[in-house]
Amino acid sequence: MKKIDFQQFNTLATGIISGIVLPIIVYFILYYSKVQDVRFTLFSNRLVIGNIIPVLISHCVLPNLILFFLFNGLNWTQAMKGVLGTTVVLTVFIFSIKLIFSVL
């Protein structure tokens, strides 16, 4: 029986992909747990109108912290860098959205 070497997943691409996919999954979980009777496009439009997008994205990025510590425990430094980079980019995006909405 061949043993699987999970160390091959210790790449920057693994961290970036998981750092992007996990917030999207959390976004859909929040959507389906909070509003089931509203269409997805209407839900997104209400978020834009109510200036709630930065708060929702912030909640979606928080699980990246768990992913970061999981990769840290596995000693996957390259994947940690990918998750950290993705989280920083999303945080700058959140800050810029808040700045734009506060000026308008």
Secondary structure as UniProt FT lines:
FT   HELIX           6..9
FT   HELIX           12..34
FT   HELIX           40..49
FT   TURN            50..51
FT   HELIX           53..61
FT   HELIX           63..73
FT   TURN            74..75
FT   HELIX           77..103
//
